[in-house]
Amino acid sequence: MSKHLFNIAIGDYWGIGHGRCEQFLATANKPVEAVREANAQIIEKTGIDLTSFATKFQDSLLPESVNQKLLEMGYKFQHELFEDEDGFHFFTAKTLCDCPEELVSIWVFLLNQADPELHCELVNPLPVLAADYDQPSIGYGIFHI
């Protein structure tokens, strides 16, 4: 069976706010249109609304109700998340670095819950080809702020 490649964007993918966005390469057994259909079914099939949290600037909290539901569904956290009196945040516990990797892992898990035949999974990042450190950056000047 062939695999279909696509990117999953976490953050300000429209570039209208803080501008920070990370894209993660993923595969599925079905074309991206089927992945979009599964995405539209996540709330109905799992009861989790990914658009109901982490939607405002510096809103990193994973709601306890979502955390509990994920655990009940068998989700295995990929990272140890920072926890305080408010609950778990999308920061790594040891370094307090942003952890979009956990949110994208949750999203992939929920896609597979919505359509078990999807077999969606994240792909290890591809190596980056760039100019050597002591060489001028290629294309630096094409970006405007």
C-alpha positions in Angstrom: 0.0 0.0 0.0 1.4 3.4 -0.9 1.9 6.1 1.7 0.8 9.7 1.2 3.0 12.5 2.5 1.7 15.7 4.0 2.7 18.4 6.5 0.9 19.2 9.8 1.3 22.8 11.0 1.3 23.7 14.6 1.2 27.4 15.6 0.6 30.6 13.6 0.5 28.9 10.2 -1.4 31.9 8.7 1.4 34.3 9.9 -1.1 36.8 11.3 0.0 36.8 14.9 3.3 35.9 16.5 4.5 34.2 13.3 5.9 31.1 15.0 4.9 27.9 13.3 6.4 24.4 13.0 5.5 21.9 10.4 5.8 18.2 10.9 6.0 15.6 8.1 3.5 12.8 8.3 2.2 9.9 6.2 -1.1 8.2 5.9 -2.4 5.2 4.0 -5.0 7.5 2.4 -4.7 10.8 0.5 -4.7 14.1 2.3 -8.4 14.6 1.4 -9.2 11.6 3.6 -7.0 13.0 6.4 -9.0 16.2 6.2 -12.2 14.2 6.5 -10.8 12.4 9.5 -9.8 15.8 11.0 -13.4 17.0 10.6 -14.6 14.0 12.5 -12.3 14.2 15.5 -14.7 16.1 17.8 -17.7 13.8 16.9 -15.7 10.5 17.3 -13.5 11.4 20.2 -15.1 14.3 22.0 -11.9 16.3 21.9 -11.9 19.7 20.2 -8.3 20.6 19.3 -9.4 24.2 18.6 -10.7 24.7 22.2 -7.3 25.1 23.9 -3.8 26.5 23.2 -5.5 29.1 20.9 -4.3 32.4 22.4 -0.8 33.8 22.6 1.1 32.0 25.3 -1.8 29.7 26.2 0.1 26.5 26.7 -2.3 24.6 29.0 -3.5 21.2 28.2 -7.0 21.0 29.9 -7.3 18.3 32.5 -10.5 17.0 30.8 -8.6 16.5 27.5 -5.6 14.9 29.4 -8.0 12.5 31.1 -9.8 11.6 27.9 -6.5 11.0 26.0 -5.3 8.7 28.8 -8.7 6.8 28.8 -8.3 6.3 25.0 -4.8 4.9 25.4 -2.7 7.8 24.4 0.9 7.5 25.5 2.6 10.9 26.0 5.8 11.2 24.0 7.3 13.8 26.4 7.2 14.6 30.1 5.3 17.8 30.2 5.8 20.6 32.7 3.1 20.6 35.4 2.2 23.4 37.8 -0.9 24.2 39.9 -2.9 24.9 36.7 -2.1 21.5 35.2 0.1 20.3 32.3 1.6 22.7 29.8 3.0 22.1 26.3 6.6 22.6 27.7 9.1 20.0 28.4 9.4 19.3 32.1 13.1 19.5 32.4 14.0 22.4 30.0 10.7 24.3 29.9 11.1 24.5 26.1 8.0 24.7 23.8 6.8 21.3 23.0 4.7 21.4 19.8 5.9 17.8 19.2 3.5 16.6 21.9 0.5 18.5 20.4 1.2 17.2 16.9 1.5 13.6 18.4 -1.9 14.1 20.0 -3.4 15.3 16.7 -2.0 12.3 14.8 -3.4 10.0 17.5 -6.8 11.6 17.2 -6.8 11.4 13.4 -6.2 7.7 13.7 -9.1 7.4 16.3 -11.4 9.2 13.8 -10.3 6.9 11.0 -8.5 3.7 12.1 -7.7 2.8 8.5 -5.7 6.0 8.1 -2.6 4.7 9.8 -1.3 8.3 10.1 2.2 8.6 11.6 4.8 11.3 12.0 8.0 10.9 9.9 11.4 11.7 11.3 12.6 15.1 10.2 14.5 15.3 7.0 18.1 16.5 7.1 18.5 20.2 6.2 20.9 21.3 3.5 22.3 24.7 4.2 25.5 26.7 3.5 28.4 25.9 5.8 28.5 27.9 9.0 31.4 30.0 7.8 29.8 30.7 4.4 27.2 33.4 3.5 23.6 32.3 4.0 21.8 31.4 0.8 18.6 33.5 0.3 18.9 35.5 3.5 18.0 38.7 1.7 14.7 37.4 0.2 12.8 37.7 3.5 11.3 41.0 4.7 9.9 41.8 8.1 
